[in-house]
Amino acid sequence: MLHVLLKVLLIIAIVILCLFILSMVVYFFNLDMKLTSALQPLLAKHYDKIKRDRKI
């Protein structure tokens, strides 16, 4: 039972470490803003097509 618990804790620790490293890579290379700037023209085209109610 203890062996299984240690194996599960080791797997959880490895997953958390990998997620931390991945978040640091995204932060270091500013990948979130690069993705946002790549998607911005597509999103702008979509939101420009939406009919708006301009009554005040």
C-alpha distance matrix in Angstrom:
0.0 3.8 5.4 5.3 6.4 8.8 10.1 10.8 12.5 14.4 15.6 16.8 18.5 20.2 21.5 22.8 24.5 26.1 27.4 28.8 30.6 31.9 33.3 35.0 36.6 37.9 39.2 40.8 42.7 43.5 42.2 42.0 45.7 46.6 45.0 46.7 50.0 49.6 48.9 51.6 54.5 52.7 51.8 55.3 56.8 54.7 55.5 59.1 59.5 58.3 61.3 61.6 63.3 65.5 67.1 67.3
3.8 0.0 3.8 5.4 5.0 6.2 8.6 9.9 10.5 12.2 14.3 15.3 16.3 18.3 20.0 21.0 22.4 24.3 25.8 26.8 28.5 30.2 31.5 32.9 34.7 36.2 37.3 38.7 40.8 41.7 40.8 40.6 44.3 45.3 43.9 45.7 48.9 48.7 48.2 50.8 53.9 52.3 51.3 54.8 56.5 54.5 55.2 58.8 59.4 58.3 61.3 61.5 63.3 65.3 66.9 67.0
5.4 3.8 0.0 3.8 5.5 5.2 6.2 8.7 10.0 10.6 12.5 14.4 15.3 16.6 18.6 20.1 21.1 22.7 24.6 25.8 27.1 28.7 30.4 31.7 33.2 34.9 36.2 37.4 39.3 40.5 39.4 39.5 43.3 44.0 42.6 44.6 47.7 47.3 47.0 49.8 52.7 51.1 50.4 53.9 55.5 53.7 54.5 58.1 58.7 57.8 61.0 61.4 63.3 65.4 67.2 67.4
5.3 5.4 3.8 0.0 3.8 5.5 5.1 6.2 8.6 9.8 10.6 12.4 14.2 15.4 16.7 18.5 20.0 21.2 22.7 24.4 25.9 27.1 28.8 30.5 31.8 33.2 34.7 36.2 37.9 38.8 37.5 37.4 41.2 41.9 40.3 42.2 45.4 44.9 44.4 47.2 50.0 48.3 47.5 51.1 52.6 50.6 51.5 55.1 55.6 54.6 57.7 58.2 60.1 62.3 64.1 64.4
6.4 5.0 5.5 3.8 0.0 3.8 5.4 5.1 6.2 8.6 9.9 10.6 12.2 14.3 15.4 16.5 18.3 20.0 21.2 22.5 24.4 25.8 27.0 28.7 30.4 31.7 32.9 34.5 36.5 37.2 36.1 35.9 39.6 40.6 39.1 40.8 44.1 43.8 43.3 45.9 48.9 47.3 46.3 49.8 51.5 49.5 50.2 53.8 54.4 53.3 56.4 56.6 58.4 60.4 62.1 62.3
8.8 6.2 5.2 5.5 3.8 0.0 3.8 5.4 5.1 6.1 8.6 9.8 10.4 12.2 14.2 15.2 16.3 18.3 20.0 20.9 22.4 24.2 25.6 26.9 28.6 30.3 31.4 32.7 34.7 35.8 34.9 35.0 38.6 39.5 38.3 40.2 43.3 43.2 42.9 45.5 48.6 47.2 46.4 49.8 51.6 49.8 50.5 54.1 54.9 54.0 57.2 57.4 59.3 61.2 63.1 63.2
10.1 8.6 6.2 5.1 5.4 3.8 0.0 3.8 5.5 5.1 6.3 8.7 9.9 10.6 12.4 14.3 15.3 16.6 18.5 20.0 21.1 22.6 24.4 25.9 27.1 28.8 30.3 31.5 33.3 34.4 33.2 33.4 37.2 37.8 36.4 38.5 41.6 41.1 40.9 43.7 46.6 45.1 44.5 48.0 49.6 47.9 48.8 52.3 53.0 52.3 55.5 56.0 58.1 60.1 62.1 62.4
10.8 9.9 8.7 6.2 5.1 5.4 3.8 0.0 3.8 5.4 5.1 6.2 8.6 9.9 10.7 12.4 14.2 15.4 16.6 18.4 20.1 21.2 22.6 24.5 25.9 27.2 28.7 30.3 32.0 32.8 31.4 31.3 35.0 35.8 34.3 36.1 39.4 39.0 38.5 41.2 44.1 42.5 41.7 45.2 46.9 45.0 45.8 49.4 50.0 49.1 52.3 52.7 54.7 56.7 58.7 58.9
12.5 10.5 10.0 8.6 6.2 5.1 5.5 3.8 0.0 3.8 5.4 5.0 6.1 8.6 9.9 10.5 12.2 14.2 15.3 16.4 18.3 19.9 21.0 22.6 24.4 25.8 26.8 28.4 30.5 31.2 30.3 30.2 33.8 34.9 33.6 35.4 38.6 38.5 38.2 40.7 43.8 42.5 41.5 44.9 46.8 45.1 45.7 49.2 50.1 49.2 52.3 52.5 54.4 56.3 58.2 58.2
14.4 12.2 10.6 9.8 8.6 6.1 5.1 5.4 3.8 0.0 3.8 5.4 5.1 6.2 8.6 9.9 10.5 12.3 14.3 15.3 16.5 18.3 20.0 21.1 22.6 24.4 25.7 26.8 28.8 30.0 29.1 29.4 33.0 33.8 32.7 34.8 37.8 37.5 37.5 40.2 43.2 42.0 41.4 44.7 46.6 45.1 45.9 49.3 50.3 49.7 53.0 53.3 55.4 57.2 59.3 59.5
15.6 14.3 12.5 10.6 9.9 8.6 6.3 5.1 5.4 3.8 0.0 3.8 5.4 5.1 6.2 8.6 9.9 10.6 12.4 14.2 15.4 16.5 18.4 20.1 21.2 22.7 24.4 25.7 27.3 28.3 27.0 27.2 31.0 31.5 30.1 32.3 35.3 34.9 34.7 37.5 40.4 39.0 38.5 41.9 43.6 42.0 43.0 46.4 47.2 46.7 50.0 50.5 52.7 54.6 56.8 57.1
16.8 15.3 14.4 12.4 10.6 9.8 8.7 6.2 5.0 5.4 3.8 0.0 3.8 5.5 5.1 6.2 8.6 9.9 10.6 12.3 14.3 15.3 16.5 18.5 20.1 21.2 22.5 24.3 26.1 26.7 25.5 25.4 29.1 30.0 28.6 30.4 33.6 33.5 33.1 35.7 38.8 37.5 36.6 40.0 41.8 40.2 40.9 44.4 45.3 44.5 47.7 48.0 50.1 51.9 54.0 54.2
18.5 16.3 15.3 14.2 12.2 10.4 9.9 8.6 6.1 5.1 5.4 3.8 0.0 3.8 5.5 5.1 6.1 8.6 9.9 10.5 12.3 14.2 15.3 16.6 18.5 20.1 21.0 22.4 24.5 25.5 24.8 24.9 28.5 29.5 28.6 30.4 33.5 33.6 33.6 36.0 39.2 38.2 37.4 40.6 42.7 41.3 41.9 45.3 46.5 45.8 49.1 49.2 51.4 53.0 55.1 55.1
20.2 18.3 16.6 15.4 14.3 12.2 10.6 9.9 8.6 6.2 5.1 5.5 3.8 0.0 3.8 5.5 5.1 6.1 8.6 9.8 10.6 12.2 14.2 15.4 16.6 18.4 19.9 21.0 22.7 24.0 23.0 23.6 27.2 27.8 26.8 29.1 31.9 31.7 31.9 34.6 37.6 36.6 36.2 39.4 41.3 40.1 41.0 44.3 45.4 45.1 48.5 48.9 51.2 52.9 55.2 55.4
21.5 20.0 18.6 16.7 15.4 14.2 12.4 10.7 9.9 8.6 6.2 5.1 5.5 3.8 0.0 3.8 5.4 5.1 6.2 8.6 10.0 10.5 12.3 14.3 15.4 16.6 18.3 19.9 21.4 22.2 20.9 21.0 24.8 25.4 24.1 26.2 29.2 29.0 28.9 31.6 34.6 33.4 32.8 36.2 38.0 36.7 37.5 40.9 41.9 41.5 44.9 45.3 47.6 49.4 51.7 52.0
22.8 21.0 20.1 18.5 16.5 15.2 14.3 12.4 10.5 9.9 8.6 6.2 5.1 5.5 3.8 0.0 3.8 5.5 5.1 6.1 8.7 9.8 10.5 12.4 14.4 15.4 16.4 18.3 20.2 20.8 20.0 19.9 23.5 24.6 23.6 25.3 28.4 28.6 28.6 31.0 34.2 33.3 32.4 35.5 37.7 36.4 36.9 40.3 41.6 41.0 44.3 44.4 46.6 48.1 50.4 50.4
24.5 22.4 21.1 20.0 18.3 16.3 15.3 14.2 12.2 10.5 9.9 8.6 6.1 5.1 5.4 3.8 0.0 3.8 5.5 5.1 6.2 8.6 9.9 10.6 12.5 14.4 15.3 16.4 18.5 19.7 19.2 19.8 23.2 24.1 23.6 25.6 28.4 28.6 29.0 31.4 34.6 34.0 33.4 36.4 38.6 37.7 38.3 41.5 43.0 42.6 46.0 46.2 48.5 49.9 52.3 52.3
26.1 24.3 22.7 21.2 20.0 18.3 16.6 15.4 14.2 12.3 10.6 9.9 8.6 6.1 5.1 5.5 3.8 0.0 3.8 5.4 5.1 6.1 8.6 9.9 10.6 12.4 14.2 15.3 16.7 18.0 16.9 17.8 21.3 21.7 21.0 23.4 26.0 25.8 26.4 29.0 32.0 31.3 30.9 34.1 36.0 35.2 36.1 39.2 40.6 40.4 44.0 44.4 46.9 48.4 51.0 51.3
27.4 25.8 24.6 22.7 21.2 20.0 18.5 16.6 15.3 14.3 12.4 10.6 9.9 8.6 6.2 5.1 5.5 3.8 0.0 3.8 5.5 5.0 6.1 8.6 9.9 10.5 12.2 14.2 15.6 16.1 15.0 15.1 18.8 19.6 18.7 20.6 23.6 23.7 23.8 26.3 29.4 28.7 28.0 31.1 33.3 32.3 32.9 36.1 37.5 37.2 40.7 40.9 43.4 44.9 47.3 47.6
28.8 26.8 25.8 24.4 22.5 20.9 20.0 18.4 16.4 15.3 14.2 12.3 10.5 9.8 8.6 6.1 5.1 5.4 3.8 0.0 3.8 5.4 5.1 6.3 8.7 10.0 10.5 12.2 14.4 15.1 14.9 15.2 18.5 19.7 19.4 21.1 23.9 24.5 24.9 27.0 30.4 30.0 29.3 32.1 34.5 33.7 34.1 37.2 38.9 38.6 42.0 42.0 44.4 45.6 48.0 48.0
30.6 28.5 27.1 25.9 24.4 22.4 21.1 20.1 18.3 16.5 15.4 14.3 12.3 10.6 10.0 8.7 6.2 5.1 5.5 3.8 0.0 3.8 5.5 5.1 6.3 8.7 9.8 10.4 12.4 13.9 13.7 14.9 18.1 18.6 18.7 21.0 23.3 23.6 24.6 26.9 30.0 29.8 29.5 32.2 34.5 34.1 34.7 37.6 39.4 39.5 43.0 43.2 45.8 46.9 49.6 49.7
31.9 30.2 28.7 27.1 25.8 24.2 22.6 21.2 19.9 18.3 16.5 15.3 14.2 12.2 10.5 9.8 8.6 6.1 5.0 5.4 3.8 0.0 3.8 5.4 5.1 6.3 8.6 9.9 10.9 12.0 10.9 12.0 15.4 15.7 15.3 17.8 20.2 20.2 21.1 23.5 26.6 26.2 26.0 28.9 31.0 30.5 31.3 34.2 35.9 36.0 39.6 40.0 42.7 43.9 46.7 47.0
33.3 31.5 30.4 28.8 27.0 25.6 24.4 22.6 21.0 20.0 18.4 16.5 15.3 14.2 12.3 10.5 9.9 8.6 6.1 5.1 5.5 3.8 0.0 3.8 5.4 5.1 6.1 8.6 10.1 10.2 9.8 10.1 13.4 14.6 14.4 16.2 18.8 19.5 20.1 22.1 25.4 25.3 24.6 27.3 29.8 29.3 29.7 32.6 34.5 34.4 37.8 37.9 40.5 41.5 44.2 44.2
35.0 32.9 31.7 30.5 28.7 26.9 25.9 24.5 22.6 21.1 20.1 18.5 16.6 15.4 14.3 12.4 10.6 9.9 8.6 6.3 5.1 5.4 3.8 0.0 3.8 5.4 5.0 5.9 8.5 9.6 10.3 11.4 14.1 15.1 15.8 17.7 19.7 20.7 21.9 23.6 26.9 27.3 26.8 29.1 31.7 31.6 31.9 34.6 36.8 36.8 40.3 40.2 42.8 43.6 46.3 46.3
36.6 34.7 33.2 31.8 30.4 28.6 27.1 25.9 24.4 22.6 21.2 20.1 18.5 16.6 15.4 14.4 12.5 10.6 9.9 8.7 6.3 5.1 5.4 3.8 0.0 3.8 5.4 5.1 6.2 8.2 8.1 10.4 13.0 13.0 13.8 16.3 18.0 18.4 20.1 22.1 25.1 25.5 25.4 27.8 30.2 30.3 31.0 33.5 35.6 36.0 39.6 39.8 42.7 43.5 46.5 46.7
37.9 36.2 34.9 33.2 31.7 30.3 28.8 27.2 25.8 24.4 22.7 21.2 20.1 18.4 16.6 15.4 14.4 12.4 10.5 10.0 8.7 6.3 5.1 5.4 3.8 0.0 3.8 5.6 5.6 5.7 5.0 6.6 9.5 10.0 10.5 12.7 14.6 15.3 16.6 18.6 21.7 22.0 21.8 24.2 26.6 26.7 27.2 29.8 31.9 32.3 35.8 36.0 38.9 39.7 42.6 42.9
39.2 37.3 36.2 34.7 32.9 31.4 30.3 28.7 26.8 25.7 24.4 22.5 21.0 19.9 18.3 16.4 15.3 14.2 12.2 10.5 9.8 8.6 6.1 5.0 5.4 3.8 0.0 3.8 5.6 5.0 6.8 7.6 9.5 11.0 12.3 13.6 15.4 16.9 18.3 19.5 22.8 23.6 23.0 25.0 27.9 28.0 28.1 30.6 33.0 33.2 36.6 36.4 39.1 39.6 42.4 42.3
40.8 38.7 37.4 36.2 34.5 32.7 31.5 30.3 28.4 26.8 25.7 24.3 22.4 21.0 19.9 18.3 16.4 15.3 14.2 12.2 10.4 9.9 8.6 5.9 5.1 5.6 3.8 0.0 3.8 5.6 7.9 10.1 11.3 11.9 13.9 15.7 16.7 18.0 20.0 21.3 24.3 25.4 25.3 27.0 29.8 30.3 30.6 32.7 35.3 35.8 39.2 39.1 41.9 42.3 45.2 45.2
42.7 40.8 39.3 37.9 36.5 34.7 33.3 32.0 30.5 28.8 27.3 26.1 24.5 22.7 21.4 20.2 18.5 16.7 15.6 14.4 12.4 10.9 10.1 8.5 6.2 5.6 5.6 3.8 0.0 3.8 5.4 8.6 9.4 8.9 11.2 13.4 13.9 14.8 17.3 18.7 21.4 22.6 22.9 24.6 27.1 27.9 28.4 30.4 32.9 33.7 37.2 37.4 40.4 40.9 44.0 44.2
43.5 41.7 40.5 38.8 37.2 35.8 34.4 32.8 31.2 30.0 28.3 26.7 25.5 24.0 22.2 20.8 19.7 18.0 16.1 15.1 13.9 12.0 10.2 9.6 8.2 5.7 5.0 5.6 3.8 0.0 3.8 5.6 5.8 6.5 8.9 10.3 11.1 12.7 14.7 15.8 18.8 20.1 19.9 21.5 24.2 25.0 25.2 27.2 29.8 30.5 33.9 33.9 36.8 37.2 40.3 40.4
42.2 40.8 39.4 37.5 36.1 34.9 33.2 31.4 30.3 29.1 27.0 25.5 24.8 23.0 20.9 20.0 19.2 16.9 15.0 14.9 13.7 10.9 9.8 10.3 8.1 5.0 6.8 7.9 5.4 3.8 0.0 3.8 5.5 5.0 6.1 8.5 9.8 10.5 12.3 14.1 17.0 17.7 17.8 19.9 22.3 22.8 23.5 25.7 28.0 28.7 32.3 32.7 35.7 36.5 39.6 40.1
42.0 40.6 39.5 37.4 35.9 35.0 33.4 31.3 30.2 29.4 27.2 25.4 24.9 23.6 21.0 19.9 19.8 17.8 15.1 15.2 14.9 12.0 10.1 11.4 10.4 6.6 7.6 10.1 8.6 5.6 3.8 0.0 3.8 5.5 5.2 6.2 8.7 10.0 10.7 12.2 15.6 16.1 15.5 17.7 20.3 20.5 20.8 23.3 25.5 25.9 29.4 29.6 32.5 33.3 36.3 36.7
45.7 44.3 43.3 41.2 39.6 38.6 37.2 35.0 33.8 33.0 31.0 29.1 28.5 27.2 24.8 23.5 23.2 21.3 18.8 18.5 18.1 15.4 13.4 14.1 13.0 9.5 9.5 11.3 9.4 5.8 5.5 3.8 0.0 3.8 5.4 4.8 6.0 8.5 9.8 10.2 13.5 14.9 14.3 15.8 18.7 19.4 19.4 21.4 24.1 24.7 28.1 28.1 31.1 31.5 34.7 35.0
46.6 45.3 44.0 41.9 40.6 39.5 37.8 35.8 34.9 33.8 31.5 30.0 29.5 27.8 25.4 24.6 24.1 21.7 19.6 19.7 18.6 15.7 14.6 15.1 13.0 10.0 11.0 11.9 8.9 6.5 5.0 5.5 3.8 0.0 3.8 5.4 5.2 6.2 8.7 10.0 12.6 13.9 14.3 15.9 18.2 19.3 20.0 21.7 24.2 25.3 28.8 29.3 32.5 33.1 36.5 37.1
45.0 43.9 42.6 40.3 39.1 38.3 36.4 34.3 33.6 32.7 30.1 28.6 28.6 26.8 24.1 23.6 23.6 21.0 18.7 19.4 18.7 15.3 14.4 15.8 13.8 10.5 12.3 13.9 11.2 8.9 6.1 5.2 5.4 3.8 0.0 3.8 5.5 5.1 6.3 8.6 11.3 11.7 12.0 14.3 16.4 16.9 17.9 20.1 22.1 23.1 26.8 27.5 30.8 31.7 35.1 35.9
46.7 45.7 44.6 42.2 40.8 40.2 38.5 36.1 35.4 34.8 32.3 30.4 30.4 29.1 26.2 25.3 25.6 23.4 20.6 21.1 21.0 17.8 16.2 17.7 16.3 12.7 13.6 15.7 13.4 10.3 8.5 6.2 4.8 5.4 3.8 0.0 3.8 5.4 5.2 6.0 9.5 10.2 9.6 11.5 14.2 14.7 15.1 17.2 19.6 20.3 23.8 24.3 27.4 28.2 31.5 32.3
50.0 48.9 47.7 45.4 44.1 43.3 41.6 39.4 38.6 37.8 35.3 33.6 33.5 31.9 29.2 28.4 28.4 26.0 23.6 23.9 23.3 20.2 18.8 19.7 18.0 14.6 15.4 16.7 13.9 11.1 9.8 8.7 6.0 5.2 5.5 3.8 0.0 3.8 5.5 5.1 7.8 9.8 10.0 10.9 13.5 14.9 15.4 16.8 19.4 20.7 24.1 24.7 28.0 28.4 31.9 32.7
49.6 48.7 47.3 44.9 43.8 43.2 41.1 39.0 38.5 37.5 34.9 33.5 33.6 31.7 29.0 28.6 28.6 25.8 23.7 24.5 23.6 20.2 19.5 20.7 18.4 15.3 16.9 18.0 14.8 12.7 10.5 10.0 8.5 6.2 5.1 5.4 3.8 0.0 3.8 5.7 7.0 8.2 9.6 11.2 12.7 14.2 15.6 17.0 19.0 20.7 24.3 25.4 28.9 29.7 33.3 34.5
48.9 48.2 47.0 44.4 43.3 42.9 40.9 38.5 38.2 37.5 34.7 33.1 33.6 31.9 28.9 28.6 29.0 26.4 23.8 24.9 24.6 21.1 20.1 21.9 20.1 16.6 18.3 20.0 17.3 14.7 12.3 10.7 9.8 8.7 6.3 5.2 5.5 3.8 0.0 3.8 5.7 5.4 6.2 8.6 10.2 10.9 12.4 14.3 16.1 17.4 21.1 22.3 25.8 26.9 30.4 31.7
51.6 50.8 49.8 47.2 45.9 45.5 43.7 41.2 40.7 40.2 37.5 35.7 36.0 34.6 31.6 31.0 31.4 29.0 26.3 27.0 26.9 23.5 22.1 23.6 22.1 18.6 19.5 21.3 18.7 15.8 14.1 12.2 10.2 10.0 8.6 6.0 5.1 5.7 3.8 0.0 3.8 5.5 5.1 5.9 8.5 9.8 10.4 11.8 14.3 15.7 19.1 19.9 23.4 24.1 27.6 28.8
54.5 53.9 52.7 50.0 48.9 48.6 46.6 44.1 43.8 43.2 40.4 38.8 39.2 37.6 34.6 34.2 34.6 32.0 29.4 30.4 30.0 26.6 25.4 26.9 25.1 21.7 22.8 24.3 21.4 18.8 17.0 15.6 13.5 12.6 11.3 9.5 7.8 7.0 5.7 3.8 0.0 3.8 5.5 5.1 6.2 8.7 10.0 10.4 12.6 14.8 18.2 19.5 23.1 23.9 27.6 29.1
52.7 52.3 51.1 48.3 47.3 47.2 45.1 42.5 42.5 42.0 39.0 37.5 38.2 36.6 33.4 33.3 34.0 31.3 28.7 30.0 29.8 26.2 25.3 27.3 25.5 22.0 23.6 25.4 22.6 20.1 17.7 16.1 14.9 13.9 11.7 10.2 9.8 8.2 5.4 5.5 3.8 0.0 3.8 5.5 5.3 6.4 8.8 10.0 11.3 13.3 17.0 18.7 22.4 23.7 27.4 29.2
51.8 51.3 50.4 47.5 46.3 46.4 44.5 41.7 41.5 41.4 38.5 36.6 37.4 36.2 32.8 32.4 33.4 30.9 28.0 29.3 29.5 26.0 24.6 26.8 25.4 21.8 23.0 25.3 22.9 19.9 17.8 15.5 14.3 14.3 12.0 9.6 10.0 9.6 6.2 5.1 5.5 3.8 0.0 3.8 5.4 5.1 6.2 8.5 10.2 11.2 14.9 16.1 19.7 21.0 24.5 26.1
55.3 54.8 53.9 51.1 49.8 49.8 48.0 45.2 44.9 44.7 41.9 40.0 40.6 39.4 36.2 35.5 36.4 34.1 31.1 32.1 32.2 28.9 27.3 29.1 27.8 24.2 25.0 27.0 24.6 21.5 19.9 17.7 15.8 15.9 14.3 11.5 10.9 11.2 8.6 5.9 5.1 5.5 3.8 0.0 3.8 5.4 5.2 5.9 8.7 10.2 13.5 14.5 18.1 18.9 22.6 24.2
56.8 56.5 55.5 52.6 51.5 51.6 49.6 46.9 46.8 46.6 43.6 41.8 42.7 41.3 38.0 37.7 38.6 36.0 33.3 34.5 34.5 31.0 29.8 31.7 30.2 26.6 27.9 29.8 27.1 24.2 22.3 20.3 18.7 18.2 16.4 14.2 13.5 12.7 10.2 8.5 6.2 5.3 5.4 3.8 0.0 3.8 5.6 5.2 6.6 9.3 12.5 14.5 18.2 19.4 23.1 25.2
54.7 54.5 53.7 50.6 49.5 49.8 47.9 45.0 45.1 45.1 42.0 40.2 41.3 40.1 36.7 36.4 37.7 35.2 32.3 33.7 34.1 30.5 29.3 31.6 30.3 26.7 28.0 30.3 27.9 25.0 22.8 20.5 19.4 19.3 16.9 14.7 14.9 14.2 10.9 9.8 8.7 6.4 5.1 5.4 3.8 0.0 3.8 5.5 5.5 7.1 10.8 12.9 16.6 18.4 21.9 24.1
55.5 55.2 54.5 51.5 50.2 50.5 48.8 45.8 45.7 45.9 43.0 40.9 41.9 41.0 37.5 36.9 38.3 36.1 32.9 34.1 34.7 31.3 29.7 31.9 31.0 27.2 28.1 30.6 28.4 25.2 23.5 20.8 19.4 20.0 17.9 15.1 15.4 15.6 12.4 10.4 10.0 8.8 6.2 5.2 5.6 3.8 0.0 3.8 5.4 5.4 8.9 10.0 13.6 15.2 18.7 20.6
59.1 58.8 58.1 55.1 53.8 54.1 52.3 49.4 49.2 49.3 46.4 44.4 45.3 44.3 40.9 40.3 41.5 39.2 36.1 37.2 37.6 34.2 32.6 34.6 33.5 29.8 30.6 32.7 30.4 27.2 25.7 23.3 21.4 21.7 20.1 17.2 16.8 17.0 14.3 11.8 10.4 10.0 8.5 5.9 5.2 5.5 3.8 0.0 3.8 5.6 8.1 9.5 13.2 14.2 17.9 20.1
59.5 59.4 58.7 55.6 54.4 54.9 53.0 50.0 50.1 50.3 47.2 45.3 46.5 45.4 41.9 41.6 43.0 40.6 37.5 38.9 39.4 35.9 34.5 36.8 35.6 31.9 33.0 35.3 32.9 29.8 28.0 25.5 24.1 24.2 22.1 19.6 19.4 19.0 16.1 14.3 12.6 11.3 10.2 8.7 6.6 5.5 5.4 3.8 0.0 3.8 6.4 9.1 12.8 14.6 18.1 20.8
58.3 58.3 57.8 54.6 53.3 54.0 52.3 49.1 49.2 49.7 46.7 44.5 45.8 45.1 41.5 41.0 42.6 40.4 37.2 38.6 39.5 36.0 34.4 36.8 36.0 32.3 33.2 35.8 33.7 30.5 28.7 25.9 24.7 25.3 23.1 20.3 20.7 20.7 17.4 15.7 14.8 13.3 11.2 10.2 9.3 7.1 5.4 5.6 3.8 0.0 3.8 6.2 9.8 12.1 15.4 18.1
61.3 61.3 61.0 57.7 56.4 57.2 55.5 52.3 52.3 53.0 50.0 47.7 49.1 48.5 44.9 44.3 46.0 44.0 40.7 42.0 43.0 39.6 37.8 40.3 39.6 35.8 36.6 39.2 37.2 33.9 32.3 29.4 28.1 28.8 26.8 23.8 24.1 24.3 21.1 19.1 18.2 17.0 14.9 13.5 12.5 10.8 8.9 8.1 6.4 3.8 0.0 3.8 6.9 9.4 12.4 15.5
61.6 61.5 61.4 58.2 56.6 57.4 56.0 52.7 52.5 53.3 50.5 48.0 49.2 48.9 45.3 44.4 46.2 44.4 40.9 42.0 43.2 40.0 37.9 40.2 39.8 36.0 36.4 39.1 37.4 33.9 32.7 29.6 28.1 29.3 27.5 24.3 24.7 25.4 22.3 19.9 19.5 18.7 16.1 14.5 14.5 12.9 10.0 9.5 9.1 6.2 3.8 0.0 3.8 6.0 9.2 11.9
63.3 63.3 63.3 60.1 58.4 59.3 58.1 54.7 54.4 55.4 52.7 50.1 51.4 51.2 47.6 46.6 48.5 46.9 43.4 44.4 45.8 42.7 40.5 42.8 42.7 38.9 39.1 41.9 40.4 36.8 35.7 32.5 31.1 32.5 30.8 27.4 28.0 28.9 25.8 23.4 23.1 22.4 19.7 18.1 18.2 16.6 13.6 13.2 12.8 9.8 6.9 3.8 0.0 3.8 5.8 8.9
65.5 65.3 65.4 62.3 60.4 61.2 60.1 56.7 56.3 57.2 54.6 51.9 53.0 52.9 49.4 48.1 49.9 48.4 44.9 45.6 46.9 43.9 41.5 43.6 43.5 39.7 39.6 42.3 40.9 37.2 36.5 33.3 31.5 33.1 31.7 28.2 28.4 29.7 26.9 24.1 23.9 23.7 21.0 18.9 19.4 18.4 15.2 14.2 14.6 12.1 9.4 6.0 3.8 0.0 3.8 6.4
67.1 66.9 67.2 64.1 62.1 63.1 62.1 58.7 58.2 59.3 56.8 54.0 55.1 55.2 51.7 50.4 52.3 51.0 47.3 48.0 49.6 46.7 44.2 46.3 46.5 42.6 42.4 45.2 44.0 40.3 39.6 36.3 34.7 36.5 35.1 31.5 31.9 33.3 30.4 27.6 27.6 27.4 24.5 22.6 23.1 21.9 18.7 17.9 18.1 15.4 12.4 9.2 5.8 3.8 0.0 3.8
67.3 67.0 67.4 64.4 62.3 63.2 62.4 58.9 58.2 59.5 57.1 54.2 55.1 55.4 52.0 50.4 52.3 51.3 47.6 48.0 49.7 47.0 44.2 46.3 46.7 42.9 42.3 45.2 44.2 40.4 40.1 36.7 35.0 37.1 35.9 32.3 32.7 34.5 31.7 28.8 29.1 29.2 26.1 24.2 25.2 24.1 20.6 20.1 20.8 18.1 15.5 11.9 8.9 6.4 3.8 0.0
